[in-house]
Amino acid sequence: NEFADALSAKAREGLSVKVLLDWVGSIPMDEGLIKRMQEAGVEVVRFRPLTWYTVDRVNNRTHRKLLVVDGRVGFTGGVGIADEWNGDARSPNEWRDNHYRLEGPATAELQAAFAEHWIEATGELLLGDRFFPALQPIGDHATQVVISSTHQRNVMHLMLMTALASAQNSIRIATPYFVPDELTRRQLLEARKRGVEVQIIVPGPQTDARLVRKASRHLWGDLLEAGVKISEFQPTFFHCKLVVVDDVWTSVGSTNIDDRALRLNDEANINLFDQRFASTQIALFDKDAATSKPYTFSDWQNRAANEKFSDWLSSLARSQI
C-alpha cells in the first residue's frame, strides 16, 4: 500500500509513472490496488499475459527487478514489493535480501532494460532526454549491466560459466534457488580441482519453495565430496543473489542459480570489477554465513531413505523450477 500510494502521489503531481508487472507473478496481486494506481494516473501494464498468440512464450517470464528514477538513479537486486521485504530479517516474516542503488552511465542500461520490455508490452518507445538524460561517471567502479531476454536466453549462463572458469582463489555464491545444471556443477568441481575455495549459502528450513530445496539437495553429493562448502541460512528465508570471484569480481541482481533464471526468465544483473566493492559484499556474505548451518557430505549421505527419494523425485522438475 505504501509503495502504491507513493507512486500514485507522483502520478498526481504530473510525473510519468510506469509500472510493468510480470503476468504470472502478479496473478495474486490485489486488483483494487492496481485500479487505485491507474485512477491516479499510474500506467500499470502486465508483461506477457496469456493469449492465443503468446502461448509459446508463457513460460518465459520477466524476473527483472528494476526501479529507475528520472533516468538518473537505478535500483536492482533481489527485493520485490511485498510485506516480506518490509523488515530486516529479524523474524521468519522478514526475508533476508540485498538491493543496490546505481548512479552514473550504467543507469541508462537499466533504463534500456525496462524500455525493452515496455515496448514489447505496450508498443511505446521511451526516447529522449526525459528517459535517457546525459549521465556523467560517478566514482571509478568498472560496471557492466548484463540482461537476458527472449533472443539472448543463455547470456546469464555464459556469464556465470565464464566467471567460475576464471576463478583462481575463491568463489562465493549466495542464492535462494540453487539448482545448478550439469555444466555449472562441472565448473564448480573443476574449480575445486584447481584449489579454489567454494562457499555457497542457500536457504534453510525457512523457504518459500520446498520443492526447490529438495531438488537442490539431491544435486549436492559430488560438490560436498569435492570440498564445496554449502551452508543453510537459519533465521529466515534467504533471498540474496550474489556471486563474488577472487575477491574482486562481483555480480548482483535478479539472477538465481537454476535453469529458470539461466535459460527461461528475462533477468538483469550488475557486474563490478572492483576490490573495494567486493570487500563490502564479502563482509555481508560472512555475516550471513555466521548465522548459517553447514551441511556436510555426511549429512547428505545419511539422509533418511524417504528424504533421498523425495529429493530425487523433486529433482525431475528442475528444468522448470
Secondary structure, DSSP 8 states (H G I E B T S, - for coil): -HHHHHHHHHHHTT---EEEEETTTTTTS-HHHHHHHHHTT-EEEEES---TTSGGGTT--B---EEEETTTEEEEES--SSGGGSS-SSSTTS-B--EEEEESTHHHHHHHHHHHHHHHHH-----STTTS------SS-EEEEEEE-TT-TTHHHHHHHHHHHH-SSEEEEE-S-B---HHHHHHHHHHHHTT-EEEEEEE-S--S-HHHHHHHHHT-HHHHHTT-EEEEE-SS-B---EEEETTTEEEEES--BSHIIIIISBEEEEEEE-HHHHHHHHHHHHHHHHTEEEE-HHHHHT--HHHHHHHHHHHTTTTT-
